[in-house]
Amino acid sequence: MRPIYSTMIASEPKQSHLTDAFEMQESSKNPRAVNTRTGATGALQLMQENIPNWTLKYLGVRMTPAEYRANPNAQRMLGERYLAEQVRKHTAPGRSEEEVIRRVAAEHYGGAGAVKHWDNPGYHSRSGPYNPGDEPNMQEYTKAIWNRYSKGI
């Protein structure tokens, strides 16, 4: 694994691959998807309470969850900007590209506190209180994102 520093996602194709990886993992790229358990919505499965602030931050306009869900182009643009910011945040000397991507995935999946568990199979385990049993544990989730991204899916 090679160190990446600030040049990791300098090209649009790599950024596009990262957004594709998350959208495939989260919703099979369905912009109208809604998680019946959590209420997460859109192709990237954002928590509905985050949508007004995140659309304002990344798109310059505050959207309701319904407006966001109805606008696949806005979802894609927000996803690319959000994920690029996360890559910059998690890039550090000595971290491989895989570790950076999996740390981004861990934060997306479990929040900022979950980053330290990016390779922990016990975190968000199928027998735990936050997993109804049909969702991947943290290690499975972050590996799935990495595999999709590294294969360009």
WOBEL-V465794 format. One record per residue. N is the residue number from 0. RES is the residue in one small letter. D_CENTER is the distance of its C-alpha to the mean C-alpha in Angstrom with 1 decimal. Layout:
n = [N:N]
res = [RES:RES]
d_center = [D_CENTER:D_CENTER]
//
This chain:
n = [0:1:2:3:4:5:6:7:8:9:10:11:12:13:14:15:16:17:18:19:20:21:22:23:24:25:26:27:28:29:30:31:32:33:34:35:36:37:38:39:40:41:42:43:44:45:46:47:48:49:50:51:52:53:54:55:56:57:58:59:60:61:62:63:64:65:66:67:68:69:70:71:72:73:74:75:76:77:78:79:80:81:82:83:84:85:86:87:88:89:90:91:92:93:94:95:96:97:98:99:100:101:102:103:104:105:106:107:108:109:110:111:112:113:114:115:116:117:118:119:120:121:122:123:124:125:126:127:128:129:130:131:132:133:134:135:136:137:138:139:140:141:142:143:144:145:146:147:148:149:150:151:152]
res = [m:r:p:i:y:s:t:m:i:a:s:e:p:k:q:s:h:l:t:d:a:f:e:m:q:e:s:s:k:n:p:r:a:v:n:t:r:t:g:a:t:g:a:l:q:l:m:q:e:n:i:p:n:w:t:l:k:y:l:g:v:r:m:t:p:a:e:y:r:a:n:p:n:a:q:r:m:l:g:e:r:y:l:a:e:q:v:r:k:h:t:a:p:g:r:s:e:e:e:v:i:r:r:v:a:a:e:h:y:g:g:a:g:a:v:k:h:w:d:n:p:g:y:h:s:r:s:g:p:y:n:p:g:d:e:p:n:m:q:e:y:t:k:a:i:w:n:r:y:s:k:g:i]
d_center = [21.5:22.1:21.2:19.3:19.7:19.1:19.6:16.5:14.9:18.1:18.4:17.1:16.8:14.5:12.2:12.6:12.0:8.5:7.7:9.9:8.3:5.1:7.8:10.2:8.7:8.0:11.2:13.1:12.4:14.5:14.3:16.7:15.0:15.5:15.0:18.6:18.1:15.6:15.9:12.2:12.7:12.0:10.2:6.6:8.4:8.9:11.7:14.8:16.2:13.6:14.2:17.6:16.8:13.5:15.4:18.3:16.6:14.7:17.2:20.4:21.1:20.4:19.5:20.0:17.5:20.1:20.3:16.6:16.5:19.6:18.3:16.1:16.8:15.7:12.4:12.0:13.4:11.3:8.0:9.9:11.3:8.6:6.8:10.4:11.3:8.9:10.4:13.7:13.4:12.8:15.3:18.7:21.9:22.1:18.5:17.9:15.3:14.0:13.9:12.0:9.2:9.4:9.7:6.6:5.0:7.9:7.5:4.5:6.7:9.9:10.3:11.9:14.6:12.6:12.1:15.6:15.1:12.6:15.4:17.2:18.0:19.7:16.9:15.8:18.5:19.9:23.0:21.4:21.6:18.0:17.7:20.1:20.4:18.5:15.0:14.0:14.7:12.5:14.0:13.8:10.1:9.4:12.3:11.2:8.1:10.8:13.4:12.0:11.2:14.6:16.4:15.2:14.1]
//
